[in-house]
Amino acid sequence: MPKILIESKMLKNNKNGVLKLRINNERVEELKNVKNEVDLDYGEQTLQVYNSFFTKTPKKVINVESADQKYKITLHYKAWGITAFLHLVMMVLIAVFKSNPLFTVFPIVAIEFLFLIFIGAFEIREVKRKDS
Protein backbone atom coordinates (compact mmCIF):
# COMPACT_ATOMS: atom_id res chain seq x y z
CA MET A 1 0.00 0.00 0.00
CA PRO A 2 1.63 3.28 -1.09
CA LYS A 3 1.91 6.30 1.17
CA ILE A 4 1.37 9.81 -0.11
CA LEU A 5 2.60 12.95 1.63
CA ILE A 6 0.11 15.72 2.38
CA GLU A 7 1.57 19.02 3.52
CA SER A 8 -0.34 21.91 5.09
CA LYS A 9 1.16 25.10 6.49
CA MET A 10 -2.21 25.88 8.10
CA LEU A 11 -1.40 23.36 10.83
CA LYS A 12 1.83 25.14 11.79
CA ASN A 13 0.06 27.99 13.61
CA ASN A 14 -3.05 26.03 14.58
CA LYS A 15 -2.24 24.90 18.12
CA ASN A 16 -5.16 22.64 18.97
CA GLY A 17 -6.89 22.05 15.65
CA VAL A 18 -6.62 19.18 13.25
CA LEU A 19 -7.74 18.80 9.69
CA LYS A 20 -9.68 15.73 8.61
CA LEU A 21 -9.01 13.96 5.33
CA ARG A 22 -11.99 12.13 3.83
CA ILE A 23 -10.92 9.35 1.46
CA ASN A 24 -13.54 8.02 -1.02
CA ASN A 25 -16.34 9.03 1.39
CA GLU A 26 -15.46 5.88 3.35
CA ARG A 27 -12.51 6.59 5.60
CA VAL A 28 -11.49 9.66 7.59
CA GLU A 29 -7.94 10.33 8.78
CA GLU A 30 -6.72 13.19 10.94
CA LEU A 31 -3.95 15.48 9.72
CA LYS A 32 -2.17 16.76 12.83
CA ASN A 33 1.31 17.69 11.59
CA VAL A 34 2.57 19.99 8.86
CA LYS A 35 3.63 16.90 6.87
CA ASN A 36 1.44 13.80 7.05
CA GLU A 37 1.85 10.41 5.43
CA VAL A 38 -1.41 8.72 4.41
CA ASP A 39 -1.87 5.13 3.24
CA LEU A 40 -3.88 4.85 0.03
CA ASP A 41 -4.63 2.08 -2.44
CA TYR A 42 -3.39 2.23 -6.01
CA GLY A 43 -5.77 3.72 -8.57
CA GLU A 44 -8.20 6.61 -8.44
CA GLN A 45 -8.96 8.03 -5.01
CA THR A 46 -11.22 10.93 -4.03
CA LEU A 47 -9.82 13.24 -1.34
CA GLN A 48 -11.42 16.09 0.57
CA VAL A 49 -9.91 17.96 3.50
CA TYR A 50 -12.17 19.70 5.99
CA ASN A 51 -12.17 21.09 9.50
CA SER A 52 -15.52 22.79 9.74
CA PHE A 53 -18.29 24.02 7.50
CA PHE A 54 -16.15 27.02 6.53
CA THR A 55 -12.79 25.26 6.14
CA LYS A 56 -13.04 22.70 3.39
CA THR A 57 -11.60 21.86 0.01
CA PRO A 58 -13.40 20.76 -3.12
CA LYS A 59 -13.23 17.02 -3.79
CA LYS A 60 -10.05 16.10 -5.64
CA VAL A 61 -9.74 12.90 -7.66
CA ILE A 62 -6.14 11.68 -7.76
CA ASN A 63 -4.53 8.71 -9.41
CA VAL A 64 -2.13 6.97 -7.02
CA GLU A 65 0.62 5.51 -9.20
CA SER A 66 3.62 5.54 -6.88
CA ALA A 67 4.50 5.91 -3.24
CA ASP A 68 6.30 9.23 -3.55
CA GLN A 69 3.48 11.54 -4.57
CA LYS A 70 3.19 14.84 -2.68
CA TYR A 71 0.20 17.09 -2.23
CA LYS A 72 -0.16 20.50 -0.62
CA ILE A 73 -3.19 22.21 0.90
CA THR A 74 -3.19 25.83 -0.31
CA LEU A 75 -5.56 28.72 -0.77
CA HIS A 76 -8.08 28.29 -3.57
CA TYR A 77 -6.74 31.18 -5.65
CA LYS A 78 -9.65 31.31 -8.13
CA ALA A 79 -12.19 31.63 -5.32
CA TRP A 80 -10.19 34.35 -3.55
CA GLY A 81 -9.68 36.16 -6.90
CA ILE A 82 -13.43 36.26 -7.51
CA THR A 83 -13.92 37.49 -3.94
CA ALA A 84 -11.38 40.29 -4.53
CA PHE A 85 -13.21 41.22 -7.76
CA LEU A 86 -16.50 41.45 -5.85
CA HIS A 87 -14.80 43.76 -3.31
CA LEU A 88 -13.64 45.97 -6.19
CA VAL A 89 -17.19 46.10 -7.59
CA MET A 90 -18.46 47.01 -4.12
CA MET A 91 -15.95 49.89 -3.80
CA VAL A 92 -16.84 51.23 -7.26
CA LEU A 93 -20.56 51.09 -6.50
CA ILE A 94 -20.09 53.02 -3.27
CA ALA A 95 -17.52 55.58 -4.51
CA VAL A 96 -18.65 56.33 -8.06
CA PHE A 97 -22.39 55.87 -7.87
CA LYS A 98 -22.69 57.07 -4.26
CA SER A 99 -25.01 54.19 -3.45
CA ASN A 100 -26.04 53.46 0.12
CA PRO A 101 -23.20 51.41 1.71
CA LEU A 102 -25.58 49.29 3.79
CA PHE A 103 -27.52 48.08 0.75
CA THR A 104 -24.31 47.55 -1.23
CA VAL A 105 -22.02 45.93 1.34
CA PHE A 106 -24.46 43.45 2.90
CA PRO A 107 -25.49 41.57 -0.28
CA ILE A 108 -21.97 41.46 -1.72
CA VAL A 109 -20.38 40.23 1.53
CA ALA A 110 -23.16 37.63 1.89
CA ILE A 111 -22.50 36.43 -1.69
CA GLU A 112 -18.76 36.20 -0.91
CA PHE A 113 -19.29 34.10 2.20
CA LEU A 114 -21.69 31.76 0.42
CA PHE A 115 -19.28 31.49 -2.51
CA LEU A 116 -16.34 30.58 -0.26
CA ILE A 117 -18.45 28.07 1.68
CA PHE A 118 -19.72 26.21 -1.38
CA ILE A 119 -16.62 26.47 -3.60
CA GLY A 120 -14.10 26.05 -0.80
CA ALA A 121 -11.52 28.49 0.51
CA PHE A 122 -8.70 25.94 0.22
CA GLU A 123 -7.71 23.31 -2.32
CA ILE A 124 -5.48 20.25 -2.65
CA ARG A 125 -2.69 20.68 -5.21
CA GLU A 126 -0.17 18.17 -6.41
CA VAL A 127 3.46 19.19 -5.91
CA LYS A 128 5.25 18.64 -9.20
CA ARG A 129 8.41 16.58 -9.03
CA LYS A 130 11.58 17.79 -10.70
CA ASP A 131 12.75 15.03 -13.02
CA SER A 132 16.45 15.08 -13.70
GROMACS elastic network, one bead per residue, 0.5 to 0.9 nm:
[ bonds ]
;  ai    aj funct       b0    kb
    1    39     6  0.63512   500
    1    40     6  0.62113   500
    1    41     6  0.56313   500
    1    42     6  0.72543   500
    1    67     6  0.81033   500
    2    38     6  0.83123   500
    2    39     6  0.58708   500
    2    40     6  0.58398   500
    2    41     6  0.65158   500
    2    42     6  0.71071   500
    2    64     6  0.79371   500
    2    65     6  0.84688   500
    2    66     6  0.65248   500
    2    68     6  0.79605   500
    3    37     6  0.59185   500
    3    38     6  0.52313   500
    3    40     6  0.60743   500
    3    41     6  0.85789   500
    3    66     6  0.82602   500
    3    67     6  0.51225   500
    3    68     6  0.70848   500
    3    69     6  0.79243   500
    4    36     6  0.81973   500
    4    37     6  0.55853   500
    4    38     6  0.54091   500
    4    39     6  0.66062   500
    4    40     6  0.72266   500
    4    64     6  0.82552   500
    4    66     6  0.83189   500
    4    67     6  0.58978   500
    4    68     6  0.60449   500
    4    69     6  0.52258   500
    4    70     6  0.59334   500
    4    71     6  0.76767   500
    5    35     6  0.66472   500
    5    36     6  0.56185   500
    5    38     6  0.64528   500
    5    67     6  0.87606   500
    5    68     6  0.73717   500
    5    69     6  0.64085   500
    5    71     6  0.61516   500
    5    72     6  0.83496   500
    6    31     6  0.83876   500
    6    34     6  0.81367   500
    6    35     6  0.58226   500
    6    36     6  0.52218   500
    6    37     6  0.63693   500
    6    38     6  0.74413   500
    6    69     6  0.87830   500
    6    70     6  0.59972   500
    6    72     6  0.56498   500
    6    73     6  0.74263   500
    6   124     6  0.87793   500
    7    11     6  0.89992   500
    7    33     6  0.81761   500
    7    34     6  0.55150   500
    7    36     6  0.63046   500
    7    37     6  0.88287   500
    7    70     6  0.76586   500
    7    71     6  0.62212   500
    7    73     6  0.63010   500
    8    11     6  0.60065   500
    8    12     6  0.77467   500
    8    31     6  0.87102   500
    8    33     6  0.79183   500
    8    34     6  0.51294   500
    8    35     6  0.66366   500
    8    36     6  0.85336   500
    8    71     6  0.87839   500
    8    72     6  0.58905   500
    8    73     6  0.50777   500
    8    74     6  0.72578   500
    9    12     6  0.53400   500
    9    13     6  0.77545   500
    9    33     6  0.89885   500
    9    34     6  0.57990   500
    9    35     6  0.85705   500
    9    72     6  0.85749   500
    9    73     6  0.76517   500
    9    74     6  0.81124   500
   10    13     6  0.63234   500
   10    14     6  0.65370   500
   10    34     6  0.76234   500
   10    73     6  0.81347   500
   10    74     6  0.84667   500
   11    15     6  0.75020   500
   11    17     6  0.74322   500
   11    18     6  0.71167   500
   11    19     6  0.78999   500
   11    31     6  0.83618   500
   11    32     6  0.69464   500
   11    33     6  0.63306   500
   11    34     6  0.55621   500
   12    15     6  0.75311   500
   12    33     6  0.74717   500
   12    34     6  0.59709   500
   14    17     6  0.56337   500
   14    18     6  0.78367   500
   15    18     6  0.86949   500
   17    32     6  0.76354   500
   17    51     6  0.81702   500
   18    30     6  0.64186   500
   18    31     6  0.57648   500
   18    32     6  0.50805   500
   18    33     6  0.82356   500
   18    51     6  0.69755   500
   19    29     6  0.85125   500
   19    30     6  0.58356   500
   19    31     6  0.50347   500
   19    32     6  0.67127   500
   19    49     6  0.66129   500
   19    50     6  0.58416   500
   19    52     6  0.87453   500
   19    55     6  0.89401   500
   20    28     6  0.64131   500
   20    29     6  0.56732   500
   20    31     6  0.58413   500
   20    32     6  0.86767   500
   20    48     6  0.82350   500
   20    49     6  0.55851   500
   20    50     6  0.53658   500
   20    51     6  0.59738   500
   21    27     6  0.81605   500
   21    28     6  0.54523   500
   21    29     6  0.51173   500
   21    30     6  0.61142   500
   21    31     6  0.68680   500
   21    47     6  0.67530   500
   21    48     6  0.57423   500
   21    50     6  0.65864   500
   21    51     6  0.88473   500
   22    25     6  0.58737   500
   22    26     6  0.71634   500
   22    27     6  0.58389   500
   22    29     6  0.66370   500
   22    30     6  0.89136   500
   22    46     6  0.79877   500
   22    47     6  0.57146   500
   22    48     6  0.51577   500
   22    49     6  0.61993   500
   22    50     6  0.78677   500
   23    26     6  0.60166   500
   23    27     6  0.52179   500
   23    28     6  0.61650   500
   23    29     6  0.79593   500
   23    40     6  0.84737   500
   23    45     6  0.68916   500
   23    46     6  0.57173   500
   23    48     6  0.68175   500
   23    49     6  0.89091   500
   24    27     6  0.68474   500
   24    45     6  0.60749   500
   24    47     6  0.64064   500
   24    48     6  0.84862   500
   25    28     6  0.79016   500
   25    46     6  0.76832   500
   25    47     6  0.82168   500
   25    48     6  0.86359   500
   29    38     6  0.80301   500
   31    34     6  0.79770   500
   31    35     6  0.82227   500
   31    36     6  0.62413   500
   31    37     6  0.88214   500
   31    38     6  0.89641   500
   31    49     6  0.89632   500
   32    35     6  0.83129   500
   32    36     6  0.74196   500
   33    36     6  0.59755   500
   40    43     6  0.88850   500
   40    45     6  0.78369   500
   40    64     6  0.75758   500
   41    44     6  0.83263   500
   41    45     6  0.78002   500
   41    64     6  0.71586   500
   42    45     6  0.81064   500
   42    63     6  0.73985   500
   42    64     6  0.50096   500
   42    65     6  0.60756   500
   42    66     6  0.77958   500
   43    62     6  0.80122   500
   43    63     6  0.52074   500
   43    64     6  0.51264   500
   43    65     6  0.66649   500
   44    61     6  0.65236   500
   44    62     6  0.55176   500
   44    64     6  0.62533   500
   44    65     6  0.89272   500
   45    60     6  0.81647   500
   45    61     6  0.55971   500
   45    62     6  0.53623   500
   45    63     6  0.62769   500
   45    64     6  0.72022   500
   46    59     6  0.64255   500
   46    60     6  0.55461   500
   46    62     6  0.63478   500
   46    63     6  0.88714   500
   47    57     6  0.89084   500
   47    58     6  0.85177   500
   47    59     6  0.56545   500
   47    60     6  0.51752   500
   47    61     6  0.63347   500
   47    62     6  0.75597   500
   47   124     6  0.83480   500
   48    56     6  0.73646   500
   48    57     6  0.58013   500
   48    58     6  0.62718   500
   48    60     6  0.63650   500
   48    61     6  0.89907   500
   48   123     6  0.86225   500
   48   124     6  0.79337   500
   49    55     6  0.82841   500
   49    56     6  0.56795   500
   49    57     6  0.54935   500
   49    58     6  0.79851   500
   49    59     6  0.80656   500
   49    73     6  0.83588   500
   49   122     6  0.87087   500
   49   123     6  0.82047   500
   49   124     6  0.79096   500
   50    53     6  0.76403   500
   50    54     6  0.83457   500
   50    55     6  0.56037   500
   50    57     6  0.63803   500
   51    54     6  0.77263   500
   51    55     6  0.53889   500
   51    56     6  0.63748   500
   52    55     6  0.51519   500
   52    56     6  0.68208   500
   53    56     6  0.67924   500
   53   117     6  0.70903   500
   54   113     6  0.88789   500
   54   116     6  0.76673   500
   54   117     6  0.54708   500
   54   118     6  0.87194   500
   54   120     6  0.76695   500
   54   121     6  0.77308   500
   55   117     6  0.77308   500
   55   120     6  0.71109   500
   55   121     6  0.66142   500
   55   122     6  0.72356   500
   56   117     6  0.78064   500
   56   118     6  0.89269   500
   56   119     6  0.87073   500
   56   120     6  0.54714   500
   56   121     6  0.66432   500
   56   122     6  0.62811   500
   56   123     6  0.78366   500
   57    60     6  0.82207   500
   57    73     6  0.84607   500
   57    76     6  0.81649   500
   57   119     6  0.77125   500
   57   121     6  0.66476   500
   57   122     6  0.50107   500
   57   124     6  0.68613   500
   58   118     6  0.85255   500
   58   119     6  0.65701   500
   58   120     6  0.58218   500
   58   121     6  0.87423   500
   58   122     6  0.77499   500
   58   123     6  0.62824   500
   58   124     6  0.79433   500
   59   123     6  0.84936   500
   59   124     6  0.84660   500
   60   123     6  0.82784   500
   60   124     6  0.68584   500
   60   125     6  0.86810   500
   62   126     6  0.89219   500
   64    67     6  0.77068   500
   64    69     6  0.76354   500
   65    68     6  0.88333   500
   65    69     6  0.81269   500
   66    69     6  0.64378   500
   69   126     6  0.77901   500
   69   127     6  0.77646   500
   69   128     6  0.86587   500
   69   129     6  0.83492   500
   70   125     6  0.86684   500
   70   126     6  0.60291   500
   70   127     6  0.54249   500
   70   128     6  0.78182   500
   70   129     6  0.84028   500
   71   124     6  0.65106   500
   71   125     6  0.54851   500
   71   127     6  0.53458   500
   71   128     6  0.87442   500
   72   123     6  0.82369   500
   72   124     6  0.57036   500
   72   125     6  0.52458   500
   72   126     6  0.62422   500
   72   127     6  0.65402   500
   73    76     6  0.89967   500
   73   122     6  0.66833   500
   73   123     6  0.56619   500
   73   125     6  0.63256   500
   73   126     6  0.88872   500
   74    77     6  0.83532   500
   74   121     6  0.87832   500
   74   122     6  0.55321   500
   74   123     6  0.55498   500
   74   124     6  0.64692   500
   74   125     6  0.71239   500
   75    78     6  0.88031   500
   75    79     6  0.85448   500
   75    80     6  0.78039   500
   75   120     6  0.89434   500
   75   121     6  0.60995   500
   75   123     6  0.60185   500
   75   124     6  0.86752   500
   76    79     6  0.55708   500
   76    80     6  0.64138   500
   76    81     6  0.86934   500
   76   119     6  0.87372   500
   76   120     6  0.69982   500
   76   121     6  0.53464   500
   76   123     6  0.51488   500
   76   124     6  0.85049   500
   77    80     6  0.51345   500
   77    81     6  0.59192   500
   77    82     6  0.86023   500
   77   121     6  0.82527   500
   77   122     6  0.81112   500
   77   123     6  0.86002   500
   78    81     6  0.50041   500
   78    82     6  0.62584   500
   78    83     6  0.86005   500
   79    82     6  0.52731   500
   79    83     6  0.62729   500
   79    84     6  0.87394   500
   79   115     6  0.76366   500
   79   116     6  0.66311   500
   79   119     6  0.70184   500
   79   120     6  0.74242   500
   79   121     6  0.66556   500
   79   122     6  0.86720   500
   80    84     6  0.61383   500
   80    85     6  0.86008   500
   80   116     6  0.79252   500
   80   121     6  0.72543   500
   81    84     6  0.50502   500
   81    85     6  0.62230   500
   81    86     6  0.86954   500
   82    86     6  0.62569   500
   82    87     6  0.86983   500
   82   112     6  0.84741   500
   83    86     6  0.50962   500
   83    87     6  0.63565   500
   83    88     6  0.87714   500
   83   109     6  0.89008   500
   83   111     6  0.89324   500
   83   112     6  0.58505   500
   83   113     6  0.88390   500
   83   115     6  0.81815   500
   83   116     6  0.81974   500
   84    87     6  0.50198   500
   84    88     6  0.63333   500
   84    89     6  0.87682   500
   85    88     6  0.50197   500
   85    89     6  0.63032   500
   85    90     6  0.86230   500
   86    89     6  0.50153   500
   86    90     6  0.61419   500
   86    91     6  0.86988   500
   86   108     6  0.68476   500
   86   109     6  0.84221   500
   86   111     6  0.88556   500
   86   112     6  0.75447   500
   87    91     6  0.62549   500
   87    92     6  0.86917   500
   87   105     6  0.88683   500
   87   108     6  0.76965   500
   87   109     6  0.81916   500
   87   112     6  0.88604   500
   88    91     6  0.51394   500
   88    92     6  0.62476   500
   88    93     6  0.86092   500
   89    92     6  0.51457   500
   89    93     6  0.61135   500
   89    94     6  0.86551   500
   89   108     6  0.88797   500
   90    93     6  0.51665   500
   90    94     6  0.62846   500
   90    95     6  0.86244   500
   90   101     6  0.87125   500
   90   104     6  0.65531   500
   90   105     6  0.66180   500
   90   108     6  0.69943   500
   91    94     6  0.52187   500
   91    95     6  0.59460   500
   91    96     6  0.81813   500
   91   105     6  0.88897   500
   92    95     6  0.51923   500
   92    96     6  0.54681   500
   92    97     6  0.72648   500
   92    98     6  0.87925   500
   93    96     6  0.57877   500
   93    97     6  0.53049   500
   93    98     6  0.67338   500
   93    99     6  0.62275   500
   93   100     6  0.89194   500
   93   101     6  0.86366   500
   93   104     6  0.73800   500
   94    97     6  0.58839   500
   94    99     6  0.50633   500
   94   100     6  0.68654   500
   94   101     6  0.60922   500
   94   104     6  0.72085   500
   94   105     6  0.86835   500
   95    98     6  0.53849   500
   95    99     6  0.76927   500
   96    99     6  0.81416   500
   98   101     6  0.82361   500
   99   102     6  0.87624   500
   99   103     6  0.78281   500
   99   104     6  0.70394   500
  100   103     6  0.56122   500
  100   104     6  0.63016   500
  100   105     6  0.86228   500
  101   105     6  0.56228   500
  101   106     6  0.81465   500
  102   105     6  0.54716   500
  102   106     6  0.60114   500
  102   107     6  0.87264   500
  103   106     6  0.59465   500
  103   107     6  0.68935   500
  103   108     6  0.89812   500
  104   107     6  0.61639   500
  104   108     6  0.65409   500
  104   109     6  0.87499   500
  105   108     6  0.54138   500
  105   109     6  0.59297   500
  105   110     6  0.83904   500
  106   109     6  0.53714   500
  106   110     6  0.60495   500
  106   111     6  0.86133   500
  107   110     6  0.50676   500
  107   111     6  0.61145   500
  107   112     6  0.86339   500
  108   111     6  0.50621   500
  108   112     6  0.62145   500
  108   113     6  0.87590   500
  109   113     6  0.62651   500
  109   114     6  0.86468   500
  110   113     6  0.52445   500
  110   114     6  0.62317   500
  110   115     6  0.84895   500
  111   114     6  0.51875   500
  111   115     6  0.59507   500
  111   116     6  0.86109   500
  112   115     6  0.50066   500
  112   116     6  0.61547   500
  112   117     6  0.85464   500
  113   116     6  0.52097   500
  113   117     6  0.61155   500
  113   118     6  0.86789   500
  114   117     6  0.50705   500
  114   118     6  0.61571   500
  114   119     6  0.83544   500
  115   118     6  0.54174   500
  115   119     6  0.57883   500
  115   120     6  0.77011   500
  115   121     6  0.88546   500
  116   119     6  0.53111   500
  116   120     6  0.50803   500
  116   121     6  0.53097   500
  116   122     6  0.89553   500
  117   120     6  0.53925   500
  117   121     6  0.70370   500
  118   121     6  0.87234   500
  119   122     6  0.88127   500
  120   123     6  0.71159   500
